Amino acid sequence: MKEKICKCIANTLGNLSEYEVMKLIEIPPEDKMGDFALPCFSFSKVLRKNPTIIAKELKGAMQEVQGELGIEKLEAVNGYLNIFMNRTKYIQYWIDKMKEPEFGIVKNGSGKTICMDYSSPNIAKNFHVGHLRTTVIGNSLYRIYEKLGYKVVRINYLGDWGTQFGKLIVAYKKWSDEATVKEKGIEELLRIYVKFNTESEKNPELVDEARQWFVKMEQNNEEAIEIWKWFKEISLLEFTRVYELLGVSFDSYDGESFYRDKVPSLVEELKNKGLLKESQGANIIDLSDYDMPPCLITKSDGGSIYHSRDIAAILYRKENYGFDKCLYVTGVEQSLHFKQVFKAIDVMGYDWADTLIHVPMA
């Protein structure tokens, strides 16, 4: 509306541009002096008229079209043209504008890609309130970035690998059976997992047995992998039910297990860059220069770990999606983990490390 008013004033004066008028028009210090005010003093030399006369002539000329411009009243006072807007019309204008689907949206993400890692429940465990929180907040961020024109890759990075599955296999074999798991699903898997932790406190040998089963998984033992896949399918059925209730979907369900075969190449890269150090049989990236604990890459038995799978996932996503930003929506308790992982990417020499962003939830 201000632009329309300035254009009308410029056309009325004839010898001035809309831009020159726009530079001069101002907001008065008091409401009684109008919503906008135009000092006419600088026009005197060009128009060879007294500013008071200029203000009066502008008022007379603009009164004919003031309704079209949303102006309620015009006053010529001491060389100023005071403009009072029709506020009812002005408010209605913005109410109508806000009803437009694209109102307030700047497509500054056009041609850019964002990877968003959120939800990420653990296989064989209940979908709890923490997962609900990251799912809802992550999905809200996805909708915002999509509206801004970004291509958003929604990633559900499932917790589907680790020694806990060795524990679960041992528990299944000792205290459950196929028929019970088929009938009760995640409820039964959670029961036997809790039982394992209780029993292993009395019998530490169970932990060694669980480690052996996880090593079998890492070595692609047929029986271990079949049981693990079955547990994963049961969990995904339950997770899908929850996502359908929430109206949430994902572009990728690649969990930790997807990246385990990519860790060896990561280890090789770290060796070549002189970043891999041995510590008590394990391999680490030393981050003491950055006041952080070491970033564990492989365990003493050579197996991958959460850090190494996360780093491998970042490199894979950068190569395959070419992201401009990669967001991780998780609980605040994982802040140190992501600081370590992001710093590992930095010390590896990747200048896009600052595009990795953790969105912590307290």
Secondary structure, DSSP 8 states (H G I E B T S, - for coil): -HHHHHHHHHHHHSSS-HHHHHHH-B--SSGGG-SEEEE-GGGHHHHTS-HHHHHHHHHHHHTTTTTTTTEEEEEEETTEEEEEE-HHHHHHHHHHHHTSTTTT---TTTT-EEEEE----BTTS---HHHHHHHHHHHHHHHHHHHTT-EEEEE---B--SHHHHHHHHHHHHH--HHHHHHHTHHHHHHHHHHHHHHHHH-THHHHHHHHHHHHHHTT-HHHHHHHHHHHHHHHHHHHHHHHHHT---SB---GGGGGGGHHHHHHHHHHTT-EEEETTEEEE--GGGT---EEEE-TTS-B-HHHHHHHHHHHHHHHH--SEEEEEEEGGGHHHHHHHHHHHHHTT-TTGGGEEEEEE-
